[in-house]
Amino acid sequence: MEIRTRIQEATKDAMRSRDQLRLSTLRLIGAALKDREIAVRGEPGQTGLDEADVVALLSKMVKQRQESARAYEEGGRLELAERETQEIAVIQEFLPRQLDPAEVAAAIDAVIADLGATGVRDMGRVMASLRERHAGQMDFAAAGAVVKSRLMG
């Protein structure tokens, strides 16, 4: 079942169960998807959002909430940080399973071997291939550091 359909079903379930936090988060996701869909329609050659676009948007929403939660914690607003954390949990239900560190390392090694990457100048190609193969499954900022260390050493 595609992600958008799962989100719509979850929204209906949240309405039925009167789960306000979940419902408001799902509605935020729906609104963000609609906004992105409208923006994409104006671009030449685009017909709509595909699954990769939806995953990218959800990943961005998670990252924004993580930054907000960190800022709230630093500011002593723990109740707001907790809400952001709860929203992250709802959004992550619709993302592909995150790879654990060993799986990330194996994926990086596989891409480096497949591309025959030998130095730091190949880093862009390696990262592009990782994004293509594992969209939404890993933190690419952290993966970038691992890729760089592997290519330098």
N, C-alpha and C positions, 0 to 999 in steps of 0.2 A: 504494500500500500504506500502510495507516495506521501511525502511529508505533509503537504498541504491538506490532504484528506484526513490524515491523522490529527492535525491541529484542529480542523473543523469538528471532528468527532469528539475530541477532548474538550472543546469549547462547549458543545452541547451537554456533555456529561457534567462539566463544572457548573453549568446553569442548573441542571437538574438537582445536583447535590448541594447547591448554594455555597460553593467554595469560592469566596470572594477574591482571595489573593490569587488563586489559580486562574479564575475567570478573568481578572484584570490583566494578568500577565499574558494569557492566551489572546486576549483582545489587542494588547500591545503588539504581539507578534503578527496578528492578522493585519493590523493597520500598517505596520512596517512593510509587510509583504505587498500590500496594495499600493503603497507609495512607491516602492521599488518597481513594481509592475508598470505603473503609470510612467515613471521616468524612463524605463527601458523601451516602452512603446514608441517614444519619440526618437529613439536612435535608429539610424538606417540599418536595415537587414535584421532587426530584432523582432521577434514575434511574441516573446514573453519570457518568463523566468523558467529555467530548468532546475533540476534537483541540485546541481552544483551551486547555482546562484542562491537558492534557498539556504543551503548549508552555510555558504559564505556569510549570508545576512545573519543567520542565527549565531554563528561563531562571533561575528562582530558585536552582536547584542550581549553575548556572554562576556566578552572582553570589556565592553563599556561598563557593565554591572560590577565586574571585578575591580575595575579602577574606582568606581563610585564607592563600593564597599570599603576599599582600602582608605579612601579619603575620609569617609564617615568614621571609621575606626580611629584614624589619626586625630580627628576632631572631637572624639569622645561621644559621638552620636551612635551608640551601639544598636539602638532599636532600628535606625535607618539602615545600618550595615546588615543587620539580620534580615530585613526585608529584601535587600538586594541579593543576599545569599539565597533566600527562598526563591526569588525570581530566577536566579541562575539555575537552580535545580529543576524548575519547570521547563526552562528553555532547553536544557541539556537532554531532556527526555527525547527530544526530536532530532538530536544530532547523532551521527554515527558514533559507535563506541570508540573512546579514546584509547590509543595505543599506550601500553605501559613502557617504561624506559628501555627495557630489553628489546621490545618490538620496534621501538623507534630506532635504536642502534642497528638492529638487523635491517630495517628498511633503508637506512642511510648507507650501510655497507653494500646492500644490493644495488642501489642506484649508482653509487660510485663505481662498482664493478661493471655494471651494465654500460655506463657511459665511458668507461676507461679514464675517468677523471684522475689527474695526477698532481695538480697544484691548485693554489688558491684562485688562479684565473678561471678555473672550471666551476667555481662555486655557484655562479648564476645559473648555469645549466643544471647543476645538481639540485639546487633549490626549486627551480621551475619543474623539474621532473618529480620531485617529492610532492609539491603542491598538486600536481596533476594526478598522481597516484593515490595520495592520502589526504585529499581535501577534507577538512573538518575533523581529522582523526589525531592531529598532533599540534602542539604549540610550535609554530614555525620559527619564532624568535629563539626559543631554546634549541630547536633543531639546527638552526643556523650556526650557533656556537659550536655544536658537536661536529657539524660538517667542516667548519673552518679548522678545528683542531685536527680532524682526520686528514684533511688535505695538506696541512702544514707539516704534520709529523710523518 
